[in-house]
């Protein structure tokens, strides 16, 4: 049996009297098990890629935040050191200009001891 005759036999099954010799059946198109598996693997890979991009962005922001926190702590230490140095420099002027320091009498040796 040739290919064309087998097709003609299949058509004859659906044709009746006063009907066209060609009839079409609507077939539901479904994926097979391999296509379903491939589709699920591709979707899982895409979800994995999305997850990885989000994690790398989060890690990148984490590194930036860590660098900024280190810079902040260094600036706070520098600020505290500058406050201490400022207080030391201002204390010398305050002591020199205080009333207690002005009322003090310089001590000079009156005599020397000779042996």
C-alpha positions as CSV (number, residue, x, y, z in Angstrom):
1,X,0.0,0.0,0.0
2,X,1.4,3.3,-1.0
3,X,1.4,6.5,1.1
4,X,-1.2,8.2,-1.0
5,X,-3.6,5.2,-0.9
6,X,-3.2,5.0,2.9
7,X,-4.2,8.6,3.2
8,X,-7.2,8.1,1.0
9,X,-8.3,5.2,3.1
10,X,-8.1,7.4,6.2
11,X,-10.2,10.0,4.6
12,X,-12.8,7.6,3.5
13,X,-13.5,6.7,7.0
14,X,-14.8,10.2,7.9
15,X,-16.6,11.0,4.7
16,X,-20.2,10.1,4.2
17,X,-22.7,10.6,1.5
18,X,-23.0,14.2,0.1
19,X,-20.0,15.3,2.1
20,X,-16.5,16.4,1.2
21,X,-14.0,13.7,0.9
22,X,-11.6,15.6,3.2
23,X,-12.5,16.0,6.8
24,X,-10.4,17.4,9.6
25,X,-10.4,16.5,13.2
26,X,-9.3,19.0,15.8
27,X,-6.5,17.5,17.8
28,X,-5.4,18.8,21.1
29,X,-1.7,19.6,21.0
30,X,0.1,18.5,24.1
31,X,3.7,18.3,25.1
32,X,5.2,14.9,25.5
33,X,7.1,13.8,28.6
34,X,10.5,14.8,27.2
35,X,9.2,18.2,26.2
36,X,7.7,18.7,29.6
37,X,11.0,17.7,31.3
38,X,13.0,20.1,29.0
39,X,10.6,22.9,29.7
40,X,10.8,22.4,33.4
41,X,14.6,22.3,33.3
42,X,14.8,25.5,31.3
43,X,12.4,27.2,33.7
44,X,14.4,26.0,36.7
45,X,17.6,27.4,35.1
46,X,15.9,30.7,34.5
47,X,14.8,30.9,38.1
48,X,18.3,30.0,39.2
49,X,19.8,32.8,37.1
50,X,17.3,35.3,38.5
51,X,18.2,34.2,42.0
52,X,21.9,34.5,41.4
53,X,21.6,37.9,39.9
54,X,19.7,39.1,42.9
55,X,22.2,37.6,45.3
56,X,25.2,39.2,43.5
57,X,23.4,42.5,43.6
58,X,22.8,42.1,47.3
59,X,26.4,41.1,47.9
60,X,27.7,44.0,45.9
61,X,25.6,46.4,48.0
62,X,26.8,44.6,51.1
63,X,30.4,45.3,50.1
64,X,29.6,49.0,49.5
65,X,27.9,49.3,52.9
66,X,30.8,47.6,54.6
67,X,33.3,50.0,52.9
68,X,31.1,53.0,53.9
69,X,30.9,51.8,57.5
70,X,34.7,51.4,57.7
71,X,35.1,54.9,56.3
72,X,32.6,56.2,58.9
73,X,34.4,54.6,61.8
74,X,37.7,56.0,60.6
75,X,36.2,59.5,60.3
76,X,34.7,59.1,63.8
77,X,38.1,58.1,65.2
78,X,39.8,61.1,63.5
79,X,37.1,63.4,64.8
80,X,37.6,62.2,68.4
81,X,41.4,62.6,68.0
82,X,40.9,66.2,66.8
83,X,38.6,66.9,69.7
84,X,41.2,65.7,72.1
85,X,43.9,67.8,70.4
86,X,41.7,70.8,70.4
87,X,40.9,70.4,74.1
88,X,44.7,70.1,74.9
89,X,45.6,73.2,72.9
90,X,42.7,75.2,74.4
91,X,43.6,74.1,78.0
92,X,47.1,75.7,77.8
93,X,45.6,79.1,76.9
94,X,42.9,78.7,79.6
95,X,45.4,77.9,82.3
96,X,47.7,80.7,81.3
97,X,44.8,83.2,81.3
98,X,43.1,82.0,84.5
99,X,43.0,84.2,87.6
100,X,44.7,81.5,89.7
101,X,47.7,81.5,87.3
102,X,47.9,85.3,87.3
103,X,48.0,85.4,91.1
104,X,50.9,83.0,91.3
105,X,54.3,84.4,92.1
106,X,57.3,83.1,90.3
107,X,59.7,81.3,92.5
108,X,63.4,82.1,92.2
109,X,66.1,80.6,94.3
110,X,67.2,83.0,97.0
111,X,70.4,81.4,97.9
112,X,72.4,78.4,97.0
113,X,73.8,75.8,99.2
114,X,77.5,75.2,99.1
115,X,79.3,72.4,100.6
